[in-house]
Amino acid sequence: MLELRREGEGDDLIIRRKIKLSPQRELPALFARFVKGAITYTEQNVYTARTSSIDVVTIPGFMADALTTRGTYKVQALGPNEVRRIWDGDVTCKIPLVGGKVEKGIVEEVTQSYRATTEFTRKWLAEHP
C-alpha cells in the first residue's frame, strides 16, 4: 500500500487509497510485445460515502502516457440481501494500429475479473451465512 487516508465522518467520509499491484498471471499475447518482464500498475481510489461510489484511476507501469483506464464503481441496494455492482468507465489506448484491440482486451479482462469476483462472493456468502 502506498497511501491510505481517511477524511471526515459519516456522509462526509472520503477514503483515498493508492496501491501498487503486480498480478500473478500470464500476460495476454497482445500486451506481451509492449511489456518487458512483469506487469505492474498503480491503482488510485477515492471512496465518497455521500455518493457511495469509488472513483478509480489505473496507471500502468508501462506506456502510462498512452494508456488510460478510469471509472466509477458503485454498489446499489436492490433489497435486503441483494445488490447491483455498477462500473462506469472508459479505457483509452493511443497506440497506433493496435489501440482498439488493447482497449477491447482490457475491457474483456475487467469484465471477466468482475464475473469471477461475483462468483467467489456468492459462493463465500452461501458457505458463511
N, C-alpha and C positions, 0 to 999 in steps of 0.2 A: 504494500500500500504506500503510495507516495504522499497522499494527503487525505485527511478526513476532518471536516469542520462542521460543527452544528451552530446554527444561528437562530435565536428566537425560541418560542414555545408554542404549543397548540397549533392553531391555524397559521401562525406566523413562522412556524418552523421551516427552516431551509437547511438541507444537508448537502454539502459539497464533498465529492469524493473523486480522487484521481488514483488510478491503479494501472500498473504496467503488467501486461499479460503475455504469456508465451504458450499458445496452445500446443498440446502434446498430440499432434495428429499429422498425417501426411498432407503436404501442401498440394492443392489441386494443380494439375499439369499446366493449366492456363497461367497460374501465378508463378510457377517454378522458374520460368525464364526471366522473371524480373527480380527474384529474391535469391540472394546467396546465403546459405545457412538457414538457421531457424527464423521463423516469422515471429515478430513481436509487435505489439501495439499498445498504445496508451488510451485508456477509456476515461473520459471526464463525464461525471454525472452530477446533475443538480436536481435534488428532490425538493418539491414545493408542496407542503401539506395543504395549503389552501385550494390548490387545483388537483391534488392527489395525482401528481404527474412527475415523471423523471425526464429531464432533457439530457440527451446522450450525444456526445461527440466522440468518435473513434479516430485516433490519429495513428496511421500505420508507421512502423519503424523503417519503412522503405517507401520511396516516392511520395512522401507526405504532401508535396506540392501538387501532385497530380491526382490524388485520390482523397475524396471527402465522403464521409459517412456520418450522418447526423439524423436525429429524430426525437420524437417524444413518445414515451411509453406510459400508458395509463391502465389502471385496473378499475373496472366499472362493476359495482354490485348489481346483480340481477335478482337476487333472492337471498334467503337465509344461508344457504350453502352453495351459492352459485355466483361466479364472477366471469367477466369477459376481459381478456387482456387485449389491449389495442396498441398497435405500433404504427405510428405515422411518421415516416421518414423518407429520406432520399439518399441515393448513392450517386456520386458523380466521379467519373474517371476520365481524365484528359489525356489518355494515351492514344495517339493516332492509330487507326485501323482496328484496335482491339478493345477500345474503351467500353463500347456497348456490351461486349462479351464479358468483360471484367465486372461491369455493373450487374449484369444478369446473374453471373456466378455468385457474387456477394449476396444478392437478394435471395437466391436459392439456398445459400448456406445459412443465412439468418432464419429463413422460413423453416428449414429442416431442424435447426437448433431449437427454435421455439416449440416445434411439434414434439421433439424428444423431451424437452423440459416439461411440457404439459403431460405427456405420458408418465414420466417419472413422478410428477407431483400427484397425479391421480392415484397411481399405484401406492405411493407412500401414505397418502391420506386414507386409503382403504385399509391398509395394514396397521395404521396407528389412529384408530378412532378417538 
